[in-house]
Amino acid sequence: MSQVFDIDFESHRKAPIVGIDLGTTNSLVAFMDLTGPKVIPAPDGGNLVPSVVSYTGGEFVVGTPAQRLLIDSPETTVYSVKRLMGRGIADVKDEVALFPFRIAAGSESVIRLELGEKTLTPPEISAQVLGELKRAAEAFLGETVTQAVITVPAYFNDAQRQATKDAGRIAGLEVLRLVNEPTAAALAYGLDKREDGIVAVYDFGGGTFDISILRLHGGIFEVLATNGDTHLGGDDIDNRLLKIALEDLASEWGEDLSHNGEAVQTLRRAVIQAKEQLSFVPFTNIEFHYRGKSYQREITREVFRNLISDIIDRTLEPCRRCIADAGLTVDQINEVVMVGGSTRIPMVRCAVETLFKAKPHTELNPDEVVALGAAVQAGILSGAVDDKLLLDVTPLSLGIETMGGVVSKLVHRNSTIPASAKEVFTTGVDGQTNVLIHVVQGERELVKDCRSLARFDLTGIDPMPAGAARVEVKFLIDANGILSVSARDLRTGKEHTVEVKPSYGLSEDQVEAMISESIAKAEEDFQERQVREARLEADTILTATEKARANDAWLDLTDDERKRIHDGVNQLLLVYHSDDHHLIRAKIDELNEVTMKLAENMMNTAVRSALKGTHV
C-alpha cells in the first residue's frame, strides 16, 4: 500500500528529525522525503543495521562487522541487548545462560556487561547502535542530525522506556518522542486516513511480542487494549532450533558445545539461515562445519511447524485476551497489520489470518514498517507533514496513592496523548466498604513528594476480607489534555468518575524542576519505598498471626512452637521502624518459617470442620 503525504518543502528544509526503530535483532533509521517515509541505507548498503556491538582492539564495532565478530570474539560482542534494557539480572536469568558475554558483579538492579576490559550498561551499548544510525543518516542527508523519534514495544515499562531515552542521550540525540511500535506501524500503512475503524497490530519481532487493538476516530488512535510478552520473539525460535542442533551434536560428536561461544554463534547463524529459507522453500538443511567436522540435518516445513507450534500458540492467547479486554469480537476488527521479521513465517501468517478471520496487511516490509511509521511521526514534529494532528505528551507521570503512601503510576511521563491506562487494585482492611482514590502527578516514589490532583470515594463495595475486592482504576487523557479518572468495583459494577486538568497551574520550569528533583533523589526515594512496602508486608503477617492465636489450631501447638512464634513476632516488632528493608524482610521470613506449622494446623482444622458430618 502506498501513502502520499502533503509536504511543506520550506519546513522540510529545517534540521531533520529522523525516525528510529531500535530493534532487538536489527535497527533502522528513516526520514520523510517529498513523497513519504523512506528508510536510510546503512553503511554496508542494506537497510538493516544488526543490533550487535563489539568492543575489539580498544574501539567499538557496530552492525554487520560486529555480527561477524560474534564467532571470532563472542566474549566481547553483544547482541539482543534490547532484552536487557531497564532490567535486573533476576528478570533475564533464563536467556542470560544462552548469551556468550559475561554479566558483571553488582547487576541485581541494573545489568552491566563485561566486554573485555570494558564494563557497560545496556543503554550504553544501545547508544552505539543509535550512534551508527545517526552517522548513516548524516552521511545520507548531508546534515547534522540531533533529534529523533524512537519506537519501543507497547509493553515496555517505565524503566525500559527511560533506558531507551538514556541511550539516545548518550548517542547525542534528543529523543523528542517515544512512540509505541504498533502505533508507528499503523501510521506507516496510512491507516490514520480512515474516518474511523478498529485496527489490530500483531508485532512478532526478534525479542518481544506485542498485540495492540487501536480505535481510530478523526485521525486519532486510541489504544483500547494491549497485551503481549516481553520475553517472546524470533530469538525463542532460534534458541529452539539451536538447542535441538546442540543435542544432535552432543549425540553424534560426543561433546557438549553449548559452552563454546565460537561454536554456538556459528551454529546460531546456520539455524537462522535455515529458518529464513523455510519461509520460501518446503525444506532445507542446517549445515554446520567446525574444526574439521561436519553436521547436517534436514528440516522440512512440516517438522519446523511442529517444532515451533507452541511458540506461535503463545502469541495467540495474548491476542484473544487483548480482544476481550477491548470489549470487542473478532468480527469488529477492520484491519490487521503484521510487524516484525518473524511474521514472514507462513505458519505465523496463517495462524493470524485464522484467528482474526481477515487477511492481514503484509504489503510493507515487516522489518521496515515500524521505522517508516517513526519517520511519519518525526515528519509531524518537524512540520514536514502538514495534514496530520500533532499529538501532545503528558509532562509528568500520573498515578494513584496505594497503601503506605506509595505512588502507583498508571500513565508515565512523555506518554503521547490521547492515552489510556488501567490497573486493578484491592482493599487493605477486612470489611472495607469504600476506597479513597487519590490522584497524584509527579515522578517521585511517595505521595508526599508529588502533586495532589483529585480525591474521591468509591462507595458501596461489598464487605469482604482484605485483598478479596477488585477495584479497577482507569485513566483516560483526551486530545485536550483533560484527565478522566474512573474507579469501578468489578464485583458490583458501581463506578465513580472525576475529571481533572493534570498540568494546570504548572509552568515549564516547574515541570523541569520536578523531573530534576526526581532524578536527584531517585535512590533515596526508592530506598524509602522499599522500607514502606516491607512494613506493609510486616503488618499483614503480624495481623494474620494475631488472628491465628484465636483459632483452635493455636492450641494444637507445643509450648516450644508457641514460644518461637512469640519470639518471632517480638523480633519483627523490634525492627519494624528500622530504615533497613533487608532487615525487616529477614525478620518477616523468620516469622513465616516459625508459623508454618500453625498455618498447616489451621488448614487441617478448616478441612475437618468442612467435612464434619459428611459421609464418604
C-alpha positions in Angstrom: 0.0 0.0 0.0 1.4 3.4 -0.9 0.6 6.5 1.0 1.2 10.1 -0.3 1.7 12.8 2.3 1.4 16.6 1.7 4.9 18.0 2.4 5.7 21.7 3.1 9.0 22.0 1.3 10.2 25.0 3.2 9.6 23.4 6.6 11.3 20.3 5.3 14.5 22.3 4.9 14.7 22.7 8.7 17.0 20.5 10.7 15.9 17.0 10.0 14.2 14.8 12.6 14.7 11.1 12.0 12.6 8.1 13.0 14.4 5.1 14.5 13.3 1.6 15.1 15.8 0.4 17.8 15.2 -3.4 17.4 16.3 -6.5 19.2 17.8 -8.1 16.2 18.1 -5.2 13.7 17.7 -1.4 13.8 16.8 1.1 11.2 16.6 4.8 10.6 14.1 6.6 8.3 13.1 10.1 7.3 10.3 11.9 5.4 11.1 12.9 1.9 8.8 14.7 -0.6 6.8 11.5 -1.3 6.7 9.8 2.1 8.8 7.9 4.6 12.0 6.3 3.4 14.5 4.0 5.1 18.1 5.4 5.1 20.6 2.8 3.9 23.2 1.5 6.3 27.0 1.9 5.6 27.0 -1.6 4.0 24.3 -0.6 1.6 21.5 -2.6 3.2 18.6 -1.1 5.1 19.1 -3.1 8.3 21.8 -2.5 10.9 22.2 -5.6 13.1 21.8 -4.6 16.7 25.2 -6.1 17.5 28.1 -4.2 19.3 31.6 -5.5 19.8 34.5 -3.9 21.7 37.6 -5.1 20.0 41.1 -3.6 19.9 40.2 -0.7 22.1 37.3 0.5 19.9 33.7 -0.2 19.2 32.5 -2.1 16.1 28.8 -1.9 15.3 26.4 -3.6 12.9 27.4 -6.1 10.2 31.1 -6.0 11.1 30.3 -6.7 14.7 28.0 -9.6 13.7 31.0 -11.3 12.1 32.9 -10.9 15.4 30.2 -13.0 17.2 32.1 -16.0 16.0 35.7 -14.8 16.5 35.2 -12.7 19.7 31.9 -13.9 21.3 33.0 -12.8 24.8 33.4 -9.1 23.7 30.4 -8.9 21.4 26.8 -8.3 22.5 23.5 -8.9 20.6 19.8 -8.7 21.6 20.7 -6.1 24.2 17.1 -4.7 23.9 16.0 -7.6 26.1 18.2 -6.3 28.9 17.2 -2.7 28.8 15.9 -1.4 32.1 16.1 -4.8 33.8 17.9 -6.6 36.6 19.6 -9.9 36.4 16.6 -11.7 38.1 14.4 -10.6 35.1 16.5 -12.3 32.4 18.3 -15.2 34.2 16.9 -17.8 31.7 18.2 -16.3 28.5 21.5 -15.0 30.0 22.5 -18.6 30.2 22.5 -18.7 26.4 24.4 -15.4 25.9 28.2 -15.8 25.4 29.0 -12.4 27.1 29.6 -12.1 30.8 27.5 -10.3 33.3 29.5 -8.1 35.7 29.1 -8.3 39.5 26.5 -5.9 41.1 24.0 -6.4 38.3 21.0 -7.1 40.5 19.1 -3.8 39.7 20.9 -2.7 36.6 22.7 -5.2 34.3 26.3 -4.5 33.5 28.1 -6.4 30.8 31.8 -7.2 30.6 33.3 -6.7 27.1 36.9 -7.4 27.7 38.2 -4.6 29.9 35.1 -2.5 29.4 32.0 -2.8 31.6 28.9 -1.3 30.0 25.2 -1.0 30.7 22.6 -1.9 28.1 21.8 1.8 27.4 25.5 2.5 26.7 25.6 -0.4 24.3 22.3 0.6 22.6 23.8 4.1 22.3 26.5 2.6 20.0 23.8 1.3 17.7 22.0 4.6 17.7 25.3 6.4 17.0 25.8 4.2 13.9 22.2 5.1 12.7 22.9 8.8 13.4 26.1 8.7 11.3 24.3 6.9 8.5 21.5 9.5 8.5 24.0 12.4 8.5 26.0 10.9 5.6 22.8 10.3 3.6 21.2 13.6 4.3 24.3 15.7 4.3 23.2 17.5 7.5 23.8 17.1 11.3 21.1 15.0 13.0 20.4 15.8 16.6 16.8 14.9 17.1 14.9 11.7 16.7 11.7 9.8 17.4 12.4 6.3 18.7 9.9 3.4 18.9 9.5 1.0 21.8 7.4 -2.1 22.4 3.9 -1.2 23.8 4.7 -3.4 26.8 7.9 -1.6 27.8 7.6 -0.3 31.4 8.9 3.0 32.7 12.4 1.7 33.4 12.7 0.3 29.9 11.4 3.5 28.3 13.8 5.6 30.4 16.7 3.3 29.5 15.9 3.9 25.8 15.8 7.7 26.3 19.2 7.4 28.1 20.6 5.5 25.2 19.5 8.3 22.8 21.1 11.0 25.0 24.4 9.1 25.2 24.4 8.8 21.4 24.0 12.6 21.1 20.3 12.5 20.2 17.5 14.5 21.7 14.6 11.9 21.9 11.6 14.1 21.1 9.1 11.2 21.4 8.9 7.6 22.3 6.3 6.0 20.1 4.7 2.6 20.7 5.6 0.3 17.8 2.0 -0.7 17.0 1.0 3.0 16.6 4.1 3.5 14.3 3.1 0.6 12.2 -0.5 1.9 11.7 0.9 5.3 10.7 3.2 3.7 8.2 0.2 1.9 6.5 -1.6 5.2 6.4 -4.5 3.7 8.4 -5.0 7.1 10.1 -6.5 8.2 6.8 -9.6 6.1 7.6 -12.5 8.1 9.1 -12.8 5.5 11.8 -12.2 1.9 12.4 -10.6 -0.8 14.7 -7.0 -1.8 13.9 -5.1 -4.8 15.4 -1.3 -4.7 15.2 0.4 -8.1 15.6 4.1 -7.4 16.3 6.3 -10.5 16.4 9.9 -9.3 16.5 13.2 -10.7 17.5 12.8 -10.4 21.2 9.3 -9.2 22.1 5.7 -9.9 21.1 3.0 -7.3 21.2 -0.6 -7.2 20.2 -2.5 -3.9 20.3 -6.1 -3.0 19.5 -6.4 0.6 18.4 -9.6 2.6 17.7 -9.2 5.2 15.0 -11.5 8.2 15.1 -10.9 11.6 13.4 -7.3 10.8 12.7 -6.5 10.0 16.4 -5.5 6.5 17.5 -6.9 5.5 20.9 -5.4 2.4 22.4 -8.2 0.2 23.5 -6.1 -2.7 24.8 -2.6 -4.1 24.7 -1.2 -7.4 25.6 1.9 -9.5 24.8 5.0 -11.0 26.1 8.3 -9.0 26.6 10.0 -12.4 26.7 8.8 -13.9 23.4 10.2 -13.4 19.9 12.1 -14.8 17.0 15.0 -15.4 19.3 13.0 -18.1 21.0 12.5 -19.9 17.7 16.3 -19.6 17.0 17.0 -21.0 20.5 14.6 -23.9 20.0 16.4 -24.9 16.8 19.8 -24.2 18.4 19.0 -26.5 21.3 18.0 -29.4 19.1 21.1 -29.0 17.0 23.3 -28.9 20.1 21.6 -32.1 21.3 22.3 -33.7 18.0 26.0 -32.7 18.1 26.3 -34.0 21.7 25.0 -37.3 20.5 26.8 -37.5 17.2 30.2 -36.0 18.1 30.2 -37.0 21.8 30.9 -33.4 23.0 28.9 -30.6 24.6 29.5 -27.4 22.6 26.9 -25.4 24.5 29.6 -23.5 26.4 31.8 -22.9 23.4 31.0 -19.4 22.4 32.5 -19.6 18.9 30.7 -22.9 18.1 27.4 -21.7 19.4 27.5 -18.5 17.4 28.5 -20.3 14.2 25.7 -22.8 14.8 23.2 -20.0 15.6 23.9 -18.4 12.2 23.3 -21.8 10.5 19.9 -22.3 12.2 18.8 -18.7 11.5 19.6 -19.2 7.8 17.6 -22.4 7.7 14.7 -20.7 9.5 14.6 -17.9 7.0 14.8 -20.3 4.0 11.8 -22.2 5.2 9.6 -19.1 4.6 10.2 -19.7 0.9 11.0 -23.4 0.3 9.4 -26.6 1.6 12.6 -27.9 3.1 16.2 -27.0 3.8 19.3 -28.1 5.7 21.0 -26.9 8.8 24.7 -27.2 7.9 27.5 -26.7 10.5 31.2 -27.1 9.9 33.6 -26.8 12.9 37.2 -27.9 13.5 37.2 -30.4 10.5 33.8 -31.9 11.4 30.5 -31.5 9.6 26.9 -31.7 10.8 23.8 -31.7 8.6 20.2 -32.1 9.4 17.2 -31.7 7.0 14.3 -29.6 8.3 11.0 -29.7 6.4 8.4 -27.0 6.8 6.2 -29.7 8.4 8.8 -30.6 11.0 9.5 -26.9 11.6 5.8 -26.2 12.1 5.7 -29.0 14.8 8.8 -27.6 16.5 7.5 -24.1 16.8 3.7 -24.5 17.0 3.7 -24.0 20.8 5.7 -20.7 20.4 3.2 -19.4 17.8 0.3 -20.6 20.1 1.9 -18.5 22.9 1.2 -15.4 20.7 -2.4 -16.2 20.1 -3.6 -16.3 23.7 -2.5 -12.7 24.3 -4.4 -11.8 21.1 -7.6 -13.4 22.5 -7.1 -11.6 25.8 -6.5 -8.3 24.1 -9.7 -8.6 22.0 -11.6 -9.4 25.2 -10.1 -6.6 27.1 -11.0 -4.2 24.3 -14.6 -5.4 24.7 -14.8 -6.4 21.1 -15.3 -9.5 18.9 -13.1 -10.5 16.1 -15.7 -9.5 13.6 -15.5 -5.9 14.7 -11.8 -5.6 13.8 -11.4 -3.8 10.4 -7.7 -4.1 9.8 -4.8 -6.4 10.9 -1.2 -5.2 10.5 1.8 -7.6 10.6 5.0 -6.3 12.1 8.4 -7.9 12.8 10.6 -10.3 10.8 9.1 -13.4 12.4 5.8 -12.6 10.6 7.4 -13.8 7.4 7.0 -17.3 8.6 4.0 -18.7 6.6 2.6 -20.6 9.7 2.5 -17.3 11.6 0.6 -15.5 8.9 -1.8 -18.4 8.6 -2.4 -18.5 12.3 -3.1 -14.8 12.4 -5.5 -14.9 9.4 -7.4 -17.8 11.0 -7.7 -16.0 14.4 -8.8 -12.6 13.0 -10.8 -14.0 10.1 -9.2 -11.5 7.8 -6.1 -11.3 5.5 -3.5 -9.2 7.4 -1.6 -6.3 5.8 1.8 -7.6 4.6 2.4 -5.2 1.8 5.2 -3.3 3.5 8.5 -4.9 4.5 7.7 -6.2 8.1 11.3 -5.3 9.1 10.9 -1.7 8.0 7.3 -0.8 8.8 7.9 0.5 12.3 10.8 2.7 11.2 8.7 4.1 8.4 6.0 5.0 11.0 8.5 6.6 13.3 9.6 8.8 10.3 5.9 9.8 9.8 5.8 10.9 13.4 9.1 12.7 13.0 7.7 14.5 10.0 4.7 15.6 12.1 7.0 17.0 14.7 9.3 18.8 12.2 6.3 20.3 10.3 7.2 18.4 7.2 3.8 16.7 7.3 1.0 19.2 7.4 -2.1 17.1 7.2 -1.9 15.3 10.5 -2.7 16.0 14.1 0.4 16.8 16.2 -0.3 14.8 19.4 1.0 16.2 22.7 2.6 14.3 25.6 2.0 14.2 29.3 4.6 16.4 31.0 4.6 14.3 34.2 3.6 10.9 35.3 0.1 10.3 36.7 -0.9 7.7 39.3 -2.8 7.0 42.5 -1.9 6.6 46.1 -1.7 3.0 47.4 -1.1 1.5 50.9 1.8 3.1 52.7 1.7 6.4 50.9 3.3 4.9 47.8 2.6 6.1 44.2 1.4 3.6 41.7 2.0 5.2 38.3 -0.6 4.5 35.5 0.4 7.0 32.8 4.1 7.7 32.6 5.8 11.0 31.7 6.1 11.7 28.0 3.3 9.3 27.1 1.7 10.5 23.8 -1.9 11.7 24.3 -4.7 10.7 23.8 -3.7 8.0 26.3 -5.4 5.4 28.5 -4.3 3.0 31.2 -6.0 0.9 33.8 -5.0 -1.3 36.7 -6.8 -3.4 39.3 -6.3 -2.7 43.0 -7.8 -4.3 46.1 -8.7 -3.4 49.7 -6.3 -3.4 52.6 -8.7 -3.8 55.6 -11.3 -6.5 56.4 -14.9 -5.4 55.7 -13.8 -2.3 53.8 -16.9 -0.8 52.0 -15.3 2.3 50.4 -12.0 3.2 48.7 -10.4 6.6 48.6 -8.9 7.3 45.2 -6.2 9.9 45.4 -4.9 11.0 42.0 -1.3 12.5 42.0 1.1 13.9 39.5 4.9 13.7 39.6 8.0 11.5 39.3 8.7 10.7 43.0 8.0 7.4 44.6 6.0 8.7 47.5 2.7 10.6 47.6 4.0 13.3 49.9 6.6 14.3 47.3 4.1 14.5 44.4 1.3 17.0 43.5 -2.2 16.1 44.5 -4.8 16.5 41.7 -8.0 15.0 43.0 -9.6 12.8 45.6 -12.9 10.9 45.5 -14.6 7.9 47.2 -15.8 4.8 45.6 -18.5 3.6 48.0 -20.8 0.6 48.2 -18.1 -2.0 48.0 -19.3 -5.4 49.4 -17.7 -6.0 52.8 -15.1 -8.8 52.2 -11.8 -9.9 53.7 -8.8 -7.7 52.9 -7.5 -8.4 49.4 -10.7 -10.0 48.1 -12.3 -6.9 46.5 -11.3 -5.9 42.9 -11.4 -2.2 42.0 -10.4 -1.2 38.5 -9.0 2.3 38.2 -8.8 3.7 34.7 -7.1 6.9 33.4 -8.1 8.4 30.1 -6.4 11.6 28.8 -8.1 13.2 25.8 -6.5 15.2 23.0 -7.0 18.4 25.1 -5.0 17.1 28.0 -8.1 16.5 30.2 -7.7 13.6 32.5 -10.8 11.4 33.4 -10.3 9.0 36.3 -12.8 6.3 37.0 -12.9 3.7 39.7 -15.2 0.6 39.3 -16.0 -2.2 41.7 -15.7 -5.2 39.4 -18.0 -7.2 41.6 -21.0 -4.8 41.8 -20.3 -2.6 38.8 -20.6 0.5 40.9 -18.5 3.3 39.4 -17.4 6.9 40.1 -15.7 9.3 37.7 -13.9 12.6 38.1 -12.2 15.0 35.6 -9.1 17.0 36.3 -6.5 19.0 34.3 -3.2 17.3 35.1 -0.9 20.1 34.0 -3.0 23.0 35.1 -1.0 25.7 37.0 2.4 24.3 36.2 4.9 26.2 34.2 7.6 24.5 32.0 10.2 25.5 34.6 8.2 23.8 37.4 7.8 20.6 35.4 11.6 20.6 34.7 12.3 21.2 38.4 10.1 18.3 39.4 11.8 16.0 36.9 15.3 17.1 38.0 14.4 16.6 41.7 13.1 13.1 40.9 16.4 12.1 39.3 18.5 13.6 42.1 16.5 11.8 44.8 15.8 8.6 42.9 18.0 6.4 45.1 16.7 7.9 48.3 13.1 7.6 47.2 13.5 4.0 46.1 15.0 3.1 49.4 12.1 4.7 51.3 9.6 3.0 49.1 11.2 -0.4 49.8 11.0 0.3 53.6 7.4 1.2 53.4 6.5 -1.8 51.3 8.4 -4.0 53.8 6.4 -2.5 56.7 3.2 -3.2 54.9 4.2 -6.8 54.4 5.1 -6.9 58.1 1.6 -5.5 59.0 0.0 -8.3 57.0 1.8 -11.2 58.7 1.5 -9.6 62.2 -2.3 -9.2 61.7 -2.6 -12.8 60.4 -0.6 -14.2 63.3 -2.7 -12.3 65.9 -5.9 -13.7 64.3 -4.5 -17.2 64.3 -4.0 -17.1 68.1 -7.8 -17.1 68.5 -8.0 -20.2 66.3 -8.2 -23.8 67.7 -5.1 -24.6 65.7 -3.1 -22.5 68.2 -3.9 -25.0 70.9 -2.5 -27.8 68.9 1.0 -26.3 69.0 3.6 -27.3 71.6 4.8 -24.8 74.2 8.1 -24.5 72.3 6.3 -23.8 69.0 4.2 -21.1 70.6 7.3 -19.6 72.2 9.1 -19.4 68.9 6.1 -17.6 67.3 6.1 -15.1 70.2 9.8 -14.5 69.8 9.4 -14.1 66.0 6.7 -11.5 66.5 8.8 -9.6 69.0 11.8 -9.7 66.8 9.8 -8.3 63.8 8.3 -5.6 66.1 11.8 -4.6 67.2 13.0 -3.9 63.6 9.6 -2.6 62.3 10.7 1.0 62.5 14.1 0.4 61.1 15.2 2.0 57.8 16.8 -1.2 56.6 14.2 -3.0 54.5 16.5 -6.0 54.2 16.4 -6.4 58.0 12.6 -6.1 58.1 12.2 -8.7 55.3 14.6 -11.1 57.1 12.5 -11.0 60.2 9.4 -11.5 58.1 10.9 -14.6 56.6 11.8 -15.9 60.1 8.3 -15.4 61.3 6.9 -17.0 58.2 9.1 -20.1 58.9 8.1 -20.5 62.6 4.4 -20.0 61.8 4.4 -22.7 59.1 3.2 -25.4 61.5 0.4 -23.1 62.7 -0.8 -22.5 59.1 -0.9 -26.2 58.5 -2.9 -26.8 61.7 -5.4 -24.0 60.7 -5.8 -25.7 57.3 -6.4 -29.1 58.8 -8.9 -27.5 61.3 -10.8 -25.9 58.4 -10.9 -29.1 56.4 -12.2 -31.1 59.4 -14.8 -28.5 60.0 -15.9 -28.6 56.4 -16.1 -32.4 56.4 -17.9 -32.7 59.7 -21.0 -34.9 59.3 -20.1 -35.8 55.7 -20.1 -39.5 54.7 -17.6 -40.7 52.1 
